[in-house]
Amino acid sequence: EMNRVIKPGSPVFILEFSKPTRFPVKQFYHFYSFKLLPFFGKLISKDKRAYTYLPESIKEFPAGKDFLAILEKCNYSNCSAKTLSFGIATIYSGYKKRD
């Protein structure tokens, strides 16, 4: 859908959650996402599933070079990734190729 509405030559920016790769952020993030967040989410909302969905979807989302390859395959050029917050989030950018 994004590809349909972006004009050729226009920049795109995508902010996504990521999977940190560096010690100790990786270990803390995993513990927080898969243990603390569902536990406290269930206490507050009584629905543990609502707080396990996000970490699971982040885990399955293509990240880094894999996501850049998808962007390039989908008609974007000069694609790059900038990690934020010790790798917890990433800004992907590129330009829609001119037809």
Secondary structure, DSSP 8 states (H G I E B T S, - for coil): -HHHHS-TT-EEEEEEE----STTHHHHHHHIIIIIHHHHHHHHHS-GGGGTHHHHHHHHS--THHHHHHHHHTTEEEEEEEEEGGGTEEEEEEEE---
